Amino acid sequence: MNTTETDSNRLSDKHDVYFNEDYLYFGDAVHPPEVSDRHTDAIWKILALAQGNPVLELGCGYGRITNRLAQKGARVTGLDISPVLLKKARTDAAESGLDVEYVLGDMRSLPWRDQFDAAFLWYLTFGYFGDADNERVLRESASSLRKGGRLLIDHINIFAVPNHGAPICYVAQRSDDLRIDMMSTEVLTGRGHCDRLIVRNGCIRRTHLYFRLYGFAEFARMLRSAGFESVDAYGEEGAAFTSDGPRLVIVARK
Ligand SMILES: C[S@@+](CC[C@H](N)C(=O)[O-])C[C@H]1O[C@@H](n2cnc3c(N)ncnc32)[C@H](O)[C@@H]1O
């Protein structure tokens, strides 16, 4: 295994290609509206949000959560690197008469200081870079939060990822079109890969996403060093953490 930190940072340059119009097209097939409603309720509860709280979503995608949080009364800002996804987020917000601030930007360099009551990265949105840049995302998040603010990260639970070598396939379908994700992990580096095959209108496209998988102890070390005072672990959608559950949900307080 000879992948280096530099290689993994280079892979991050592909995100605006991976999170593209195809990603948007399969959005509702992967997350039907009732699932997005449930995710929004879980985030509201885990972060103990109240009406009027300023909240930041990093990697907000096409705004399926951001717009719903605004509907529930939070003052929401969403940041994403994909212009295509942000356009859809803004259009949906405008059509529903929602006041949401959408910002095109990179989560490694944020323009806010001591501003938000809460921030979050939902649905495998943390870990896209090499370790140094991933830690930078945590430091930037800490700087954007006011004292006492909370950061939530929804991450894969590495203890529950099978390591037998064969990729695990997930298929999303919309009419005759398919999105096939082949997920695999490298045990020694803690890296995950998603090789994505899009079959749409008779054409096939391939993309690849790299992500780093962290355990709770690594998160706790990185978050404390980024300026957070406490770090807690939960399971999927805020349930109790279990070592065989699919998710590790981190809540850190500044
Ligand atoms: C897995 S999607 C999750 C989207 C959203 N959180 C959700 O639950 O629907 C990850 C998002 O992170 C965004 N992203 C990737 N790299 C980014 C970066 N460097 N800065 C900001 N956003 C980024 C992608 O464009 C994509 O919208």
Ligand as a Chemical Component Dictionary entry (heavy atoms), coordinates in Angstrom:
data_LIG
# 
_chem_comp.id                   LIG 
_chem_comp.type                 NON-POLYMER 
_chem_comp.pdbx_formal_charge   0 
_chem_comp.three_letter_code    LIG 
# 
loop_
_chem_comp_atom.comp_id 
_chem_comp_atom.atom_id 
_chem_comp_atom.alt_atom_id 
_chem_comp_atom.type_symbol 
_chem_comp_atom.charge 
_chem_comp_atom.model_Cartn_x 
_chem_comp_atom.model_Cartn_y 
_chem_comp_atom.model_Cartn_z 
_chem_comp_atom.pdbx_ordinal 
LIG C1  C1  C 0  -22.447 13.121 0.921  1  
LIG S1  S1  S 1  -22.896 14.749 0.436  2  
LIG C2  C2  C 0  -23.956 15.189 1.764  3  
LIG C3  C3  C 0  -24.843 16.362 1.487  4  
LIG C4  C4  C 0  -25.793 16.736 2.624  5  
LIG N1  N1  N 0  -25.085 16.907 3.871  6  
LIG C5  C5  C 0  -26.892 15.723 2.764  7  
LIG O1  O1  O 0  -26.975 15.063 3.810  8  
LIG O2  O2  O -1 -27.691 15.593 1.832  9  
LIG C6  C6  C 0  -21.394 15.668 0.751  10 
LIG C7  C7  C 0  -21.436 17.113 0.329  11 
LIG O3  O3  O 0  -20.177 17.730 0.649  12 
LIG C8  C8  C 0  -19.843 18.655 -0.379 13 
LIG N2  N2  N 0  -18.405 18.908 -0.358 14 
LIG C9  C9  C 0  -17.412 18.093 -0.783 15 
LIG N3  N3  N 0  -16.212 18.675 -0.597 16 
LIG C10 C10 C 0  -16.457 19.911 -0.052 17 
LIG C11 C11 C 0  -15.632 20.973 0.370  18 
LIG N4  N4  N 0  -14.298 20.926 0.256  19 
LIG N5  N5  N 0  -16.218 22.076 0.899  20 
LIG C12 C12 C 0  -17.575 22.157 0.996  21 
LIG N6  N6  N 0  -18.409 21.167 0.611  22 
LIG C13 C13 C 0  -17.857 20.057 0.094  23 
LIG C14 C14 C 0  -20.337 17.978 -1.645 24 
LIG O4  O4  O 0  -20.496 18.875 -2.723 25 
LIG C15 C15 C 0  -21.654 17.331 -1.159 26 
LIG O5  O5  O 0  -22.736 18.184 -1.365 27 
# 
loop_
_chem_comp_bond.comp_id 
_chem_comp_bond.atom_id_1 
_chem_comp_bond.atom_id_2 
_chem_comp_bond.value_order 
_chem_comp_bond.pdbx_ordinal 
LIG C1  S1  SING 1  
LIG S1  C2  SING 2  
LIG S1  C6  SING 3  
LIG C2  C3  SING 4  
LIG C3  C4  SING 5  
LIG C4  N1  SING 6  
LIG C4  C5  SING 7  
LIG C5  O1  DOUB 8  
LIG C5  O2  SING 9  
LIG C6  C7  SING 10 
LIG C7  O3  SING 11 
LIG C7  C15 SING 12 
LIG O3  C8  SING 13 
LIG C8  N2  SING 14 
LIG C8  C14 SING 15 
LIG N2  C9  SING 16 
LIG N2  C13 SING 17 
LIG C9  N3  DOUB 18 
LIG N3  C10 SING 19 
LIG C10 C11 SING 20 
LIG C10 C13 DOUB 21 
LIG C11 N4  SING 22 
LIG C11 N5  DOUB 23 
LIG N5  C12 SING 24 
LIG C12 N6  DOUB 25 
LIG N6  C13 SING 26 
LIG C14 O4  SING 27 
LIG C14 C15 SING 28 
LIG C15 O5  SING 29 
# 
